[in-house]
Amino acid sequence: MKARVHVMLKDGVLDPQGEAVKHALLGLGFEGVGGVRQGKVIELDLAEGTSEDTVTEMCEKLLANTVIESYRVELL
């Protein structure tokens, strides 16, 4: 069983990496880029029967800084 966790900075939290990507894209001639938010994707190989609640607990304790980040769990 696999799970994919998408972690992004919450709205309102400054994203300097996203801004750097935005400026680089504009510098390369890609017009129309209004904003960029950068995040991370974590793929987990899990034992069969691992619950979504367990993955959520992993996120809460380690995978996401819930003060400034939000996450979404996707079971595959």
PDB file of N, CA, C and O in Angstrom:
ATOM      1  N   MET A   1       0.846  -1.171   0.000  1.00  0.00           N
ATOM      2  CA  MET A   1       0.000   0.000   0.000  1.00  0.00           C
ATOM      3  C   MET A   1       0.893   1.236   0.000  1.00  0.00           C
ATOM      4  O   MET A   1       1.954   1.256   0.624  1.00  0.00           O
ATOM      5  N   LYS A   2       0.445   2.254  -0.704  1.00  0.00           N
ATOM      6  CA  LYS A   2       1.199   3.500  -0.755  1.00  0.00           C
ATOM      7  C   LYS A   2       0.315   4.656  -0.327  1.00  0.00           C
ATOM      8  O   LYS A   2      -0.907   4.616  -0.464  1.00  0.00           O
ATOM      9  N   ALA A   3       0.955   5.673   0.188  1.00  0.00           N
ATOM     10  CA  ALA A   3       0.271   6.922   0.502  1.00  0.00           C
ATOM     11  C   ALA A   3       1.140   8.050  -0.029  1.00  0.00           C
ATOM     12  O   ALA A   3       2.369   7.977  -0.006  1.00  0.00           O
ATOM     13  N   ARG A   4       0.485   9.078  -0.502  1.00  0.00           N
ATOM     14  CA  ARG A   4       1.175  10.282  -0.963  1.00  0.00           C
ATOM     15  C   ARG A   4       0.666  11.437  -0.105  1.00  0.00           C
ATOM     16  O   ARG A   4      -0.540  11.635   0.040  1.00  0.00           O
ATOM     17  N   VAL A   5       1.604  12.192   0.458  1.00  0.00           N
ATOM     18  CA  VAL A   5       1.274  13.335   1.301  1.00  0.00           C
ATOM     19  C   VAL A   5       1.740  14.594   0.584  1.00  0.00           C
ATOM     20  O   VAL A   5       2.918  14.730   0.253  1.00  0.00           O
ATOM     21  N   HIS A   6       0.815  15.509   0.347  1.00  0.00           N
ATOM     22  CA  HIS A   6       1.115  16.798  -0.264  1.00  0.00           C
ATOM     23  C   HIS A   6       1.170  17.836   0.849  1.00  0.00           C
ATOM     24  O   HIS A   6       0.199  18.012   1.586  1.00  0.00           O
ATOM     25  N   VAL A   7       2.308  18.526   0.975  1.00  0.00           N
ATOM     26  CA  VAL A   7       2.498  19.513   2.031  1.00  0.00           C
ATOM     27  C   VAL A   7       2.747  20.876   1.377  1.00  0.00           C
ATOM     28  O   VAL A   7       3.615  21.008   0.515  1.00  0.00           O
ATOM     29  N   MET A   8       1.987  21.873   1.789  1.00  0.00           N
ATOM     30  CA  MET A   8       2.119  23.229   1.257  1.00  0.00           C
ATOM     31  C   MET A   8       2.105  24.225   2.417  1.00  0.00           C
ATOM     32  O   MET A   8       1.518  23.970   3.469  1.00  0.00           O
ATOM     33  N   LEU A   9       2.762  25.360   2.200  1.00  0.00           N
ATOM     34  CA  LEU A   9       2.652  26.434   3.176  1.00  0.00           C
ATOM     35  C   LEU A   9       1.217  26.949   3.196  1.00  0.00           C
ATOM     36  O   LEU A   9       0.562  27.019   2.156  1.00  0.00           O
ATOM     37  N   LYS A  10       0.741  27.302   4.359  1.00  0.00           N
ATOM     38  CA  LYS A  10      -0.609  27.851   4.480  1.00  0.00           C
ATOM     39  C   LYS A  10      -0.676  29.210   3.799  1.00  0.00           C
ATOM     40  O   LYS A  10       0.332  29.904   3.670  1.00  0.00           O
ATOM     41  N   ASP A  11      -1.889  29.582   3.364  1.00  0.00           N
ATOM     42  CA  ASP A  11      -2.096  30.914   2.800  1.00  0.00           C
ATOM     43  C   ASP A  11      -1.686  31.954   3.836  1.00  0.00           C
ATOM     44  O   ASP A  11      -1.963  31.804   5.027  1.00  0.00           O
ATOM     45  N   GLY A  12      -1.033  32.995   3.376  1.00  0.00           N
ATOM     46  CA  GLY A  12      -0.601  34.059   4.269  1.00  0.00           C
ATOM     47  C   GLY A  12       0.810  33.888   4.798  1.00  0.00           C
ATOM     48  O   GLY A  12       1.381  34.827   5.353  1.00  0.00           O
ATOM     49  N   VAL A  13       1.385  32.694   4.633  1.00  0.00           N
ATOM     50  CA  VAL A  13       2.761  32.459   5.050  1.00  0.00           C
ATOM     51  C   VAL A  13       3.664  32.793   3.865  1.00  0.00           C
ATOM     52  O   VAL A  13       3.453  32.294   2.760  1.00  0.00           O
ATOM     53  N   LEU A  14       4.672  33.638   4.096  1.00  0.00           N
ATOM     54  CA  LEU A  14       5.587  34.014   3.026  1.00  0.00           C
ATOM     55  C   LEU A  14       6.306  32.782   2.482  1.00  0.00           C
ATOM     56  O   LEU A  14       6.693  31.886   3.232  1.00  0.00           O
ATOM     57  N   ASP A  15       6.476  32.760   1.152  1.00  0.00           N
ATOM     58  CA  ASP A  15       7.109  31.636   0.483  1.00  0.00           C
ATOM     59  C   ASP A  15       8.285  32.149  -0.355  1.00  0.00           C
ATOM     60  O   ASP A  15       8.128  32.361  -1.558  1.00  0.00           O
ATOM     61  N   PRO A  16       9.459  32.352   0.254  1.00  0.00           N
ATOM     62  CA  PRO A  16      10.592  32.892  -0.491  1.00  0.00           C
ATOM     63  C   PRO A  16      11.052  31.982  -1.622  1.00  0.00           C
ATOM     64  O   PRO A  16      11.508  32.479  -2.652  1.00  0.00           O
ATOM     65  N   GLN A  17      10.947  30.673  -1.463  1.00  0.00           N
ATOM     66  CA  GLN A  17      11.331  29.764  -2.551  1.00  0.00           C
ATOM     67  C   GLN A  17      10.377  29.912  -3.728  1.00  0.00           C
ATOM     68  O   GLN A  17      10.805  29.917  -4.882  1.00  0.00           O
ATOM     69  N   GLY A  18       9.097  30.031  -3.441  1.00  0.00           N
ATOM     70  CA  GLY A  18       8.120  30.245  -4.499  1.00  0.00           C
ATOM     71  C   GLY A  18       8.380  31.549  -5.237  1.00  0.00           C
ATOM     72  O   GLY A  18       8.266  31.605  -6.462  1.00  0.00           O
ATOM     73  N   GLU A  19       8.730  32.600  -4.498  1.00  0.00           N
ATOM     74  CA  GLU A  19       9.048  33.885  -5.125  1.00  0.00           C
ATOM     75  C   GLU A  19      10.287  33.780  -6.013  1.00  0.00           C
ATOM     76  O   GLU A  19      10.332  34.374  -7.090  1.00  0.00           O
ATOM     77  N   ALA A  20      11.288  33.029  -5.562  1.00  0.00           N
ATOM     78  CA  ALA A  20      12.502  32.846  -6.367  1.00  0.00           C
ATOM     79  C   ALA A  20      12.177  32.110  -7.671  1.00  0.00           C
ATOM     80  O   ALA A  20      12.699  32.463  -8.728  1.00  0.00           O
ATOM     81  N   VAL A  21      11.325  31.099  -7.599  1.00  0.00           N
ATOM     82  CA  VAL A  21      10.917  30.371  -8.805  1.00  0.00           C
ATOM     83  C   VAL A  21      10.145  31.297  -9.734  1.00  0.00           C
ATOM     84  O   VAL A  21      10.353  31.282 -10.947  1.00  0.00           O
ATOM     85  N   LYS A  22       9.258  32.098  -9.165  1.00  0.00           N
ATOM     86  CA  LYS A  22       8.481  33.046  -9.975  1.00  0.00           C
ATOM     87  C   LYS A  22       9.397  34.002 -10.726  1.00  0.00           C
ATOM     88  O   LYS A  22       9.232  34.211 -11.928  1.00  0.00           O
ATOM     89  N   HIS A  23      10.364  34.582 -10.019  1.00  0.00           N
ATOM     90  CA  HIS A  23      11.280  35.528 -10.659  1.00  0.00           C
ATOM     91  C   HIS A  23      12.124  34.840 -11.731  1.00  0.00           C
ATOM     92  O   HIS A  23      12.402  35.427 -12.776  1.00  0.00           O
ATOM     93  N   ALA A  24      12.532  33.599 -11.471  1.00  0.00           N
ATOM     94  CA  ALA A  24      13.316  32.864 -12.468  1.00  0.00           C
ATOM     95  C   ALA A  24      12.476  32.583 -13.714  1.00  0.00           C
ATOM     96  O   ALA A  24      12.974  32.715 -14.832  1.00  0.00           O
ATOM     97  N   LEU A  25      11.227  32.204 -13.541  1.00  0.00           N
ATOM     98  CA  LEU A  25      10.347  31.949 -14.688  1.00  0.00           C
ATOM     99  C   LEU A  25      10.139  33.217 -15.507  1.00  0.00           C
ATOM    100  O   LEU A  25      10.199  33.196 -16.736  1.00  0.00           O
ATOM    101  N   LEU A  26       9.894  34.316 -14.808  1.00  0.00           N
ATOM    102  CA  LEU A  26       9.721  35.590 -15.514  1.00  0.00           C
ATOM    103  C   LEU A  26      11.008  35.979 -16.249  1.00  0.00           C
ATOM    104  O   LEU A  26      10.958  36.492 -17.367  1.00  0.00           O
ATOM    105  N   GLY A  27      12.155  35.734 -15.619  1.00  0.00           N
ATOM    106  CA  GLY A  27      13.437  36.035 -16.237  1.00  0.00           C
ATOM    107  C   GLY A  27      13.708  35.190 -17.477  1.00  0.00           C
ATOM    108  O   GLY A  27      14.442  35.605 -18.374  1.00  0.00           O
ATOM    109  N   LEU A  28      13.107  33.997 -17.518  1.00  0.00           N
ATOM    110  CA  LEU A  28      13.258  33.121 -18.679  1.00  0.00           C
ATOM    111  C   LEU A  28      12.244  33.433 -19.773  1.00  0.00           C
ATOM    112  O   LEU A  28      12.210  32.768 -20.808  1.00  0.00           O
ATOM    113  N   GLY A  29      11.427  34.442 -19.537  1.00  0.00           N
ATOM    114  CA  GLY A  29      10.477  34.867 -20.563  1.00  0.00           C
ATOM    115  C   GLY A  29       9.088  34.266 -20.456  1.00  0.00           C
ATOM    116  O   GLY A  29       8.271  34.455 -21.356  1.00  0.00           O
ATOM    117  N   PHE A  30       8.801  33.554 -19.389  1.00  0.00           N
ATOM    118  CA  PHE A  30       7.466  32.988 -19.193  1.00  0.00           C
ATOM    119  C   PHE A  30       6.574  34.058 -18.573  1.00  0.00           C
ATOM    120  O   PHE A  30       6.639  34.325 -17.373  1.00  0.00           O
ATOM    121  N   GLU A  31       5.747  34.659 -19.409  1.00  0.00           N
ATOM    122  CA  GLU A  31       4.873  35.735 -18.943  1.00  0.00           C
ATOM    123  C   GLU A  31       3.586  35.160 -18.373  1.00  0.00           C
ATOM    124  O   GLU A  31       3.218  34.019 -18.655  1.00  0.00           O
ATOM    125  N   GLY A  32       2.924  35.954 -17.584  1.00  0.00           N
ATOM    126  CA  GLY A  32       1.631  35.549 -17.057  1.00  0.00           C
ATOM    127  C   GLY A  32       1.702  34.755 -15.770  1.00  0.00           C
ATOM    128  O   GLY A  32       0.681  34.247 -15.307  1.00  0.00           O
ATOM    129  N   VAL A  33       2.880  34.635 -15.181  1.00  0.00           N
ATOM    130  CA  VAL A  33       3.007  33.928 -13.908  1.00  0.00           C
ATOM    131  C   VAL A  33       2.702  34.926 -12.805  1.00  0.00           C
ATOM    132  O   VAL A  33       3.489  35.835 -12.543  1.00  0.00           O
ATOM    133  N   GLY A  34       1.551  34.750 -12.158  1.00  0.00           N
ATOM    134  CA  GLY A  34       1.138  35.683 -11.123  1.00  0.00           C
ATOM    135  C   GLY A  34       1.676  35.342  -9.750  1.00  0.00           C
ATOM    136  O   GLY A  34       1.869  36.229  -8.919  1.00  0.00           O
ATOM    137  N   GLY A  35       1.916  34.088  -9.508  1.00  0.00           N
ATOM    138  CA  GLY A  35       2.411  33.669  -8.209  1.00  0.00           C
ATOM    139  C   GLY A  35       2.815  32.214  -8.236  1.00  0.00           C
ATOM    140  O   GLY A  35       2.305  31.433  -9.039  1.00  0.00           O
ATOM    141  N   VAL A  36       3.727  31.852  -7.363  1.00  0.00           N
ATOM    142  CA  VAL A  36       4.190  30.471  -7.248  1.00  0.00           C
ATOM    143  C   VAL A  36       4.244  30.115  -5.773  1.00  0.00           C
ATOM    144  O   VAL A  36       4.790  30.868  -4.968  1.00  0.00           O
ATOM    145  N   ARG A  37       3.683  28.979  -5.422  1.00  0.00           N
ATOM    146  CA  ARG A  37       3.800  28.425  -4.072  1.00  0.00           C
ATOM    147  C   ARG A  37       4.512  27.091  -4.223  1.00  0.00           C
ATOM    148  O   ARG A  37       4.108  26.251  -5.027  1.00  0.00           O
ATOM    149  N   GLN A  38       5.564  26.900  -3.454  1.00  0.00           N
ATOM    150  CA  GLN A  38       6.327  25.663  -3.540  1.00  0.00           C
ATOM    151  C   GLN A  38       5.992  24.787  -2.349  1.00  0.00           C
ATOM    152  O   GLN A  38       5.839  25.272  -1.229  1.00  0.00           O
ATOM    153  N   GLY A  39       5.880  23.500  -2.600  1.00  0.00           N
ATOM    154  CA  GLY A  39       5.585  22.554  -1.535  1.00  0.00           C
ATOM    155  C   GLY A  39       6.425  21.307  -1.692  1.00  0.00           C
ATOM    156  O   GLY A  39       7.455  21.308  -2.366  1.00  0.00           O
ATOM    157  N   LYS A  40       5.966  20.244  -1.058  1.00  0.00           N
ATOM    158  CA  LYS A  40       6.686  18.977  -1.173  1.00  0.00           C
ATOM    159  C   LYS A  40       5.686  17.843  -1.224  1.00  0.00           C
ATOM    160  O   LYS A  40       4.566  17.946  -0.724  1.00  0.00           O
ATOM    161  N   VAL A  41       6.120  16.760  -1.842  1.00  0.00           N
ATOM    162  CA  VAL A  41       5.318  15.538  -1.917  1.00  0.00           C
ATOM    163  C   VAL A  41       6.139  14.432  -1.280  1.00  0.00           C
ATOM    164  O   VAL A  41       7.312  14.251  -1.608  1.00  0.00           O
ATOM    165  N   ILE A  42       5.526  13.698  -0.375  1.00  0.00           N
ATOM    166  CA  ILE A  42       6.190  12.591   0.312  1.00  0.00           C
ATOM    167  C   ILE A  42       5.417  11.322  -0.019  1.00  0.00           C
ATOM    168  O   ILE A  42       4.216  11.241   0.240  1.00  0.00           O
ATOM    169  N   GLU A  43       6.102  10.322  -0.595  1.00  0.00           N
ATOM    170  CA  GLU A  43       5.460   9.039  -0.874  1.00  0.00           C
ATOM    171  C   GLU A  43       5.917   8.020   0.158  1.00  0.00           C
ATOM    172  O   GLU A  43       7.109   7.876   0.432  1.00  0.00           O
ATOM    173  N   LEU A  44       4.961   7.331   0.712  1.00  0.00           N
ATOM    174  CA  LEU A  44       5.228   6.337   1.756  1.00  0.00           C
ATOM    175  C   LEU A  44       4.822   4.958   1.257  1.00  0.00           C
ATOM    176  O   LEU A  44       3.723   4.788   0.729  1.00  0.00           O
ATOM    177  N   ASP A  45       5.700   3.970   1.420  1.00  0.00           N
ATOM    178  CA  ASP A  45       5.351   2.567   1.213  1.00  0.00           C
ATOM    179  C   ASP A  45       4.963   2.019   2.575  1.00  0.00           C
ATOM    180  O   ASP A  45       5.771   2.009   3.504  1.00  0.00           O
ATOM    181  N   LEU A  46       3.728   1.566   2.689  1.00  0.00           N
ATOM    182  CA  LEU A  46       3.181   1.167   3.986  1.00  0.00           C
ATOM    183  C   LEU A  46       2.728  -0.285   3.971  1.00  0.00           C
ATOM    184  O   LEU A  46       2.439  -0.848   2.915  1.00  0.00           O
ATOM    185  N   ALA A  47       2.669  -0.871   5.135  1.00  0.00           N
ATOM    186  CA  ALA A  47       2.134  -2.219   5.271  1.00  0.00           C
ATOM    187  C   ALA A  47       0.646  -2.196   4.938  1.00  0.00           C
ATOM    188  O   ALA A  47      -0.053  -1.233   5.252  1.00  0.00           O
ATOM    189  N   GLU A  48       0.170  -3.259   4.301  1.00  0.00           N
ATOM    190  CA  GLU A  48      -1.261  -3.363   4.000  1.00  0.00           C
ATOM    191  C   GLU A  48      -2.059  -3.199   5.279  1.00  0.00           C
ATOM    192  O   GLU A  48      -1.684  -3.717   6.331  1.00  0.00           O
ATOM    193  N   GLY A  49      -3.150  -2.482   5.179  1.00  0.00           N
ATOM    194  CA  GLY A  49      -4.016  -2.286   6.330  1.00  0.00           C
ATOM    195  C   GLY A  49      -3.681  -1.055   7.149  1.00  0.00           C
ATOM    196  O   GLY A  49      -4.387  -0.743   8.107  1.00  0.00           O
ATOM    197  N   THR A  50      -2.608  -0.342   6.790  1.00  0.00           N
ATOM    198  CA  THR A  50      -2.293   0.897   7.502  1.00  0.00           C
ATOM    199  C   THR A  50      -3.418   1.889   7.255  1.00  0.00           C
ATOM    200  O   THR A  50      -3.813   2.115   6.112  1.00  0.00           O
ATOM    201  N   SER A  51      -3.922   2.465   8.300  1.00  0.00           N
ATOM    202  CA  SER A  51      -5.083   3.341   8.168  1.00  0.00           C
ATOM    203  C   SER A  51      -4.671   4.770   7.792  1.00  0.00           C
ATOM    204  O   SER A  51      -3.536   5.194   8.008  1.00  0.00           O
ATOM    205  N   GLU A  52      -5.632   5.483   7.227  1.00  0.00           N
ATOM    206  CA  GLU A  52      -5.410   6.897   6.923  1.00  0.00           C
ATOM    207  C   GLU A  52      -5.165   7.678   8.211  1.00  0.00           C
ATOM    208  O   GLU A  52      -4.423   8.660   8.213  1.00  0.00           O
ATOM    209  N   ASP A  53      -5.786   7.245   9.298  1.00  0.00           N
ATOM    210  CA  ASP A  53      -5.559   7.896  10.595  1.00  0.00           C
ATOM    211  C   ASP A  53      -4.090   7.803  11.013  1.00  0.00           C
ATOM    212  O   ASP A  53      -3.547   8.739  11.600  1.00  0.00           O
ATOM    213  N   THR A  54      -3.449   6.671  10.709  1.00  0.00           N
ATOM    214  CA  THR A  54      -2.039   6.504  11.037  1.00  0.00           C
ATOM    215  C   THR A  54      -1.179   7.462  10.212  1.00  0.00           C
ATOM    216  O   THR A  54      -0.241   8.063  10.734  1.00  0.00           O
ATOM    217  N   VAL A  55      -1.499   7.601   8.931  1.00  0.00           N
ATOM    218  CA  VAL A  55      -0.757   8.527   8.076  1.00  0.00           C
ATOM    219  C   VAL A  55      -0.977   9.966   8.555  1.00  0.00           C
ATOM    220  O   VAL A  55      -0.045  10.770   8.565  1.00  0.00           O
ATOM    221  N   THR A  56      -2.189  10.279   8.943  1.00  0.00           N
ATOM    222  CA  THR A  56      -2.478  11.606   9.486  1.00  0.00           C
ATOM    223  C   THR A  56      -1.648  11.865  10.740  1.00  0.00           C
ATOM    224  O   THR A  56      -1.132  12.967  10.924  1.00  0.00           O
ATOM    225  N   GLU A  57      -1.521  10.877  11.586  1.00  0.00           N
ATOM    226  CA  GLU A  57      -0.709  11.020  12.798  1.00  0.00           C
ATOM    227  C   GLU A  57       0.758  11.257  12.437  1.00  0.00           C
ATOM    228  O   GLU A  57       1.437  12.050  13.090  1.00  0.00           O
ATOM    229  N   MET A  58       1.253  10.569  11.390  1.00  0.00           N
ATOM    230  CA  MET A  58       2.623  10.807  10.913  1.00  0.00           C
ATOM    231  C   MET A  58       2.803  12.258  10.483  1.00  0.00           C
ATOM    232  O   MET A  58       3.818  12.888  10.781  1.00  0.00           O
ATOM    233  N   CYS A  59       1.804  12.775   9.781  1.00  0.00           N
ATOM    234  CA  CYS A  59       1.862  14.165   9.322  1.00  0.00           C
ATOM    235  C   CYS A  59       1.883  15.129  10.493  1.00  0.00           C
ATOM    236  O   CYS A  59       2.676  16.069  10.522  1.00  0.00           O
ATOM    237  N   GLU A  60       1.016  14.891  11.447  1.00  0.00           N
ATOM    238  CA  GLU A  60       0.903  15.775  12.603  1.00  0.00           C
ATOM    239  C   GLU A  60       2.167  15.782  13.453  1.00  0.00           C
ATOM    240  O   GLU A  60       2.530  16.809  14.028  1.00  0.00           O
ATOM    241  N   LYS A  61       2.841  14.627  13.532  1.00  0.00           N
ATOM    242  CA  LYS A  61       4.007  14.510  14.410  1.00  0.00           C
ATOM    243  C   LYS A  61       5.328  14.816  13.717  1.00  0.00           C
ATOM    244  O   LYS A  61       6.282  15.220  14.382  1.00  0.00           O
ATOM    245  N   LEU A  62       5.412  14.632  12.369  1.00  0.00           N
ATOM    246  CA  LEU A  62       6.711  14.771  11.734  1.00  0.00           C
ATOM    247  C   LEU A  62       6.684  15.392  10.335  1.00  0.00           C
ATOM    248  O   LEU A  62       7.470  16.293  10.044  1.00  0.00           O
ATOM    249  N   LEU A  63       5.798  14.924   9.482  1.00  0.00           N
ATOM    250  CA  LEU A  63       5.903  15.251   8.063  1.00  0.00           C
ATOM    251  C   LEU A  63       5.522  16.688   7.716  1.00  0.00           C
ATOM    252  O   LEU A  63       5.998  17.224   6.715  1.00  0.00           O
ATOM    253  N   ALA A  64       4.682  17.311   8.515  1.00  0.00           N
ATOM    254  CA  ALA A  64       4.265  18.691   8.249  1.00  0.00           C
ATOM    255  C   ALA A  64       4.391  19.518   9.523  1.00  0.00           C
ATOM    256  O   ALA A  64       4.112  19.040  10.623  1.00  0.00           O
ATOM    257  N   ASN A  65       4.810  20.748   9.355  1.00  0.00           N
ATOM    258  CA  ASN A  65       4.815  21.708  10.462  1.00  0.00           C
ATOM    259  C   ASN A  65       3.442  22.374  10.428  1.00  0.00           C
ATOM    260  O   ASN A  65       3.232  23.334   9.686  1.00  0.00           O
ATOM    261  N   THR A  66       2.520  21.870  11.221  1.00  0.00           N
ATOM    262  CA  THR A  66       1.119  22.284  11.119  1.00  0.00           C
ATOM    263  C   THR A  66       0.873  23.730  11.540  1.00  0.00           C
ATOM    264  O   THR A  66      -0.231  24.244  11.358  1.00  0.00           O
ATOM    265  N   VAL A  67       1.870  24.385  12.091  1.00  0.00           N
ATOM    266  CA  VAL A  67       1.731  25.801  12.418  1.00  0.00           C
ATOM    267  C   VAL A  67       1.707  26.620  11.129  1.00  0.00           C
ATOM    268  O   VAL A  67       0.927  27.564  11.004  1.00  0.00           O
ATOM    269  N   ILE A  68       2.569  26.254  10.164  1.00  0.00           N
ATOM    270  CA  ILE A  68       2.688  27.040   8.935  1.00  0.00           C
ATOM    271  C   ILE A  68       2.356  26.256   7.666  1.00  0.00           C
ATOM    272  O   ILE A  68       2.303  26.834   6.581  1.00  0.00           O
ATOM    273  N   GLU A  69       2.132  24.940   7.792  1.00  0.00           N
ATOM    274  CA  GLU A  69       1.879  24.115   6.611  1.00  0.00           C
ATOM    275  C   GLU A  69       0.553  23.377   6.731  1.00  0.00           C
ATOM    276  O   GLU A  69       0.106  23.024   7.822  1.00  0.00           O
ATOM    277  N   SER A  70      -0.051  23.161   5.584  1.00  0.00           N
ATOM    278  CA  SER A  70      -1.219  22.286   5.510  1.00  0.00           C
ATOM    279  C   SER A  70      -0.801  21.050   4.719  1.00  0.00           C
ATOM    280  O   SER A  70       0.199  21.075   4.001  1.00  0.00           O
ATOM    281  N   TYR A  71      -1.565  19.975   4.852  1.00  0.00           N
ATOM    282  CA  TYR A  71      -1.228  18.749   4.136  1.00  0.00           C
ATOM    283  C   TYR A  71      -2.505  18.056   3.682  1.00  0.00           C
ATOM    284  O   TYR A  71      -3.593  18.280   4.213  1.00  0.00           O
ATOM    285  N   ARG A  72      -2.324  17.209   2.681  1.00  0.00           N
ATOM    286  CA  ARG A  72      -3.410  16.385   2.159  1.00  0.00           C
ATOM    287  C   ARG A  72      -2.879  14.981   1.959  1.00  0.00           C
ATOM    288  O   ARG A  72      -1.828  14.794   1.346  1.00  0.00           O
ATOM    289  N   VAL A  73      -3.595  13.993   2.471  1.00  0.00           N
ATOM    290  CA  VAL A  73      -3.188  12.589   2.369  1.00  0.00           C
ATOM    291  C   VAL A  73      -3.970  11.941   1.232  1.00  0.00           C
ATOM    292  O   VAL A  73      -5.183  12.107   1.107  1.00  0.00           O
ATOM    293  N   GLU A  74      -3.244  11.205   0.416  1.00  0.00           N
ATOM    294  CA  GLU A  74      -3.840  10.484  -0.712  1.00  0.00           C
ATOM    295  C   GLU A  74      -3.398   9.035  -0.592  1.00  0.00           C
ATOM    296  O   GLU A  74      -2.207   8.740  -0.694  1.00  0.00           O
ATOM    297  N   LEU A  75      -4.341   8.129  -0.378  1.00  0.00           N
ATOM    298  CA  LEU A  75      -4.022   6.699  -0.323  1.00  0.00           C
ATOM    299  C   LEU A  75      -4.083   6.145  -1.745  1.00  0.00           C
ATOM    300  O   LEU A  75      -5.052   6.374  -2.468  1.00  0.00           O
ATOM    301  N   LEU A  76      -3.042   5.415  -2.135  1.00  0.00           N
ATOM    302  CA  LEU A  76      -2.947   4.894  -3.491  1.00  0.00           C
ATOM    303  C   LEU A  76      -3.168   3.396  -3.538  1.00  0.00           C
ATOM    304  O   LEU A  76      -3.121   2.799  -4.614  1.00  0.00           O
TER     305      LEU A  76
END
